[in-house]
Amino acid sequence: MKMDKVLIRLYIPMLEEKYDMWIPLNKKIDDVVKLLIKAIDELSGGKYKPDKMPILYNKVTDEAYDVNLIVNESTIRNGTSLMLI
């Protein structure tokens, strides 16, 4: 069975919180960021309200992900540590 999602560790500096989240492989990074904003807002009890669209970074390499890239075409894999800034 082919997995259509990957498990990531997401760090939110604004909240000083980490979350383990499943993200879809077949979506653009832009769409995934929007999904993550909504999920983090719900998980934090409404505390996550970024002023502008945050950028998704690899926490280890500091690489910023192109919003037009599909997750499957990026370096994001199971266990990748990401930051939303």
Secondary structure by P-SEA (a helix, b strand, c coil): ccccbbbbbbbbccccccccccccccccaaaaaaaaaaaaaaaaccccccccbbbbbcccccccccccccccccccccbbbbbcc
